[in-house]
Amino acid sequence: MAEFIFFQKGEQIAALDKSDLQGAKMLVEQGYKKQFEEVTAPDGPQALARFADIKKEEEVAPFAWATGALFFGLIVPVLGFISWLFMR
């Protein structure tokens, strides 16, 4: 399996084998920016699929707290206070 690096220009994403220095140089000259992620995959399309999964997880992660203990730890006291107000 090869290790892939990614370059992005707008919505376009290119996956290159990490050892392809000429291809990387060419993409940078065309205005692509190297992304931080590196993925091990058997081929380019599978590397791009994994990259898409990583980006999707990054988008969802900030909202993950809403389903966890932090959310319930904050909402239970608020609901308790609201019900206390109505019981008075």
Long-range contacts (C-beta under 8 A, 24 or more apart in sequence): 1-40, 1-41, 1-42, 2-40, 2-41, 2-42, 2-43, 2-47, 3-38, 3-39, 3-40, 4-38, 4-39, 4-40, 4-41, 4-44, 4-47, 4-51, 5-34, 5-35, 5-37, 5-38, 6-34, 6-35, 6-37, 6-38, 6-39, 6-47, 6-48, 6-51, 7-32, 7-33, 7-34, 7-35, 8-32, 8-33, 8-35, 9-33, 13-48, 13-51, 15-39, 15-44, 15-47, 15-48, 15-51
